[in-house]
Amino acid sequence: MNVMPNVNRESAALIPPRARLGLIIPSVNTFSEPQFNHFAPEGLGIHVARARVAGEWKRPLPEMKEEIAEAAKLLSDAHPDVIVFHCTDTSMTQGPQGEGKILDIVTEATGVGAMATSRLVLEALQTLGMKKVVLLTPYKSNKAVIDYLTAAGITVVNDVALKLEAKDFGKVTPADWTKLAQDNDRPEADGIFLSCTNTTQIEAIADVERVVGKPVVNSNQAVLWGVMRQLRDKVPAVPMPKLGRLMQSLS
């Protein structure tokens, strides 16, 4: 009989990170932090600061500027290699110009290079050749996302907004997202965009790609991809089959 060795995980040495990612996430977000820690490759440290920038606290950028800057400053104390403003809906609501202003706020407050989820999603869609997409979200409305994508030359051929409260986003299971994608796919769509940082969507990517036979982009997946692409000299890419075709573009 083969006996598996009893590995004491508590006695295993922690591996110091070779690079660090700072995430500014909405205060209501309960999924990004565990998902990034789960899926991040060995050697990429994940550090998080929260800000009231989404849901009932989403407001014009000038009113959020101080809070974004403060969150960025707190993250900078951990010496991250890059800071990401990580809220798809809020960054897309600001439009390309507002998105740029958010990045300026972060960089001016910290001296650290900044990225936004919205821009990384767009780059992921472009990398996969997704010019026509089906958009699935838990949001009250998809208008801000559709407007942002349209301005960037991406056509949304079908969309579903589940109109949920933020506290209920996590009740939609990976199997639910897979079924939504299957039911709402369109022949003319190049792929599926699962938009939101505060959901189980990232866990559905492989199944959705298998069921619909098309590439999938999700907000958390796109940010991890974009960060790994930028930091590849410090953290080499590793196979991530659960995160779909996008991650294959890193190899």
Secondary structure, DSSP 4 states (H G I P E B T S, - for coil): --------GGGSPPPPPSEEEEEEEETT--SHHHHHHHHSPTTEEEEEEEES-SGGG---HHHHHHHHHHHHHHHHTT--SEEEE--HHHHHHTHHHHHHHHHHHHHHHHSS-EEEHHHHHHHHHHHTT-SEEEEEESSS--HHHHHHHHHTT-EEEEEEE----GGGGGGS-HHHHHHHHHHH--TT-SEEEE--SSSSGGGGHHHHHHHHSS-EEEHHHHHHHHHHHHTTTTS-----GGG-HHHHTT-
